[in-house]
Amino acid sequence: MTERSRETRRQAVALAYQDAEGAPRVVAQGYGELAERIVEEARRQGVYVHDSPELVGLLMQLDLDEEIPPRLYQVVAELLVWVRELAEAPGATE
């Protein structure tokens, strides 16, 4: 792998949250082609995709099915509010 390809290697993490759970969980994560497939599937399902390399880097340290740690509650909560506002905006597609 060249130095340039390491720098541009994409990462993706998918979170899911159910009201009965304590915190959102990591339901998918990957690098490169797998990351691209995660993003493509999210878009195909009508799920909003947010690009935050710093947050993804922190979430990539978690295991699959692991709840996010309390130190990330605030930033993930703000992200969920943003997604809800987008979904409720006039003209938003579901």
C-alpha positions in Angstrom: 0.0 0.0 0.0 1.4 3.4 -0.9 1.6 6.3 1.5 -1.0 8.2 -0.5 -3.5 5.3 -0.5 -3.1 5.0 3.3 -4.0 8.7 3.7 -7.1 8.4 1.6 -8.3 5.1 2.9 -11.9 5.6 3.9 -13.4 4.5 7.2 -17.1 4.1 8.1 -19.0 3.3 11.2 -22.8 2.7 11.5 -24.6 3.3 14.7 -28.1 2.1 15.7 -30.2 3.1 18.7 -33.4 1.7 20.1 -35.3 3.4 22.9 -35.0 0.4 25.2 -31.2 0.5 24.9 -28.9 2.6 27.1 -26.9 4.1 24.3 -26.3 3.8 20.5 -24.4 0.7 19.4 -21.8 0.1 16.7 -23.6 -2.1 14.2 -21.1 -2.0 11.3 -17.6 -0.7 10.8 -14.9 -1.1 8.1 -12.1 0.3 6.0 -11.7 0.9 2.3 -14.1 -1.1 0.1 -16.2 -2.3 3.1 -16.5 1.3 4.3 -17.8 2.3 0.8 -20.3 -0.5 1.0 -21.5 0.6 4.4 -22.0 4.2 3.2 -23.7 3.0 0.0 -26.1 0.8 1.9 -27.0 3.5 4.3 -27.8 5.9 1.5 -29.8 3.1 -0.3 -31.8 2.7 2.9 -32.4 6.4 3.2 -30.2 6.8 6.2 -28.4 10.1 6.5 -24.6 9.9 6.3 -22.5 12.4 8.3 -18.8 12.8 7.5 -16.7 13.4 10.6 -13.3 11.7 10.4 -12.5 12.5 14.0 -15.7 10.9 15.3 -15.3 7.9 13.0 -11.7 7.5 14.3 -13.0 7.3 17.9 -15.9 4.9 17.0 -13.5 2.6 15.1 -11.9 1.8 18.4 -15.1 0.2 19.6 -16.1 -3.4 19.0 -19.1 -4.4 17.0 -22.3 -4.4 19.1 -20.6 -2.2 21.7 -22.4 0.7 23.1 -20.8 4.1 22.7 -18.9 5.2 25.8 -20.2 8.0 28.0 -17.5 10.4 26.8 -19.1 10.3 23.3 -22.7 10.8 24.4 -22.8 14.6 23.9 -21.3 14.5 20.3 -23.5 11.6 19.2 -26.6 13.2 20.8 -25.9 16.4 18.8 -25.5 14.3 15.7 -28.8 12.5 16.3 -30.6 15.9 16.8 -29.1 17.1 13.5 -30.4 13.9 11.7 -33.8 14.4 13.2 -34.0 18.0 12.1 -33.0 17.0 8.6 -35.6 14.3 8.5 -38.3 16.7 9.7 -37.3 19.6 7.4 -39.8 20.5 4.7 -39.0 18.6 1.5 -37.0 16.0 3.3 -37.3 12.5 1.8 -37.6 9.4 3.8 
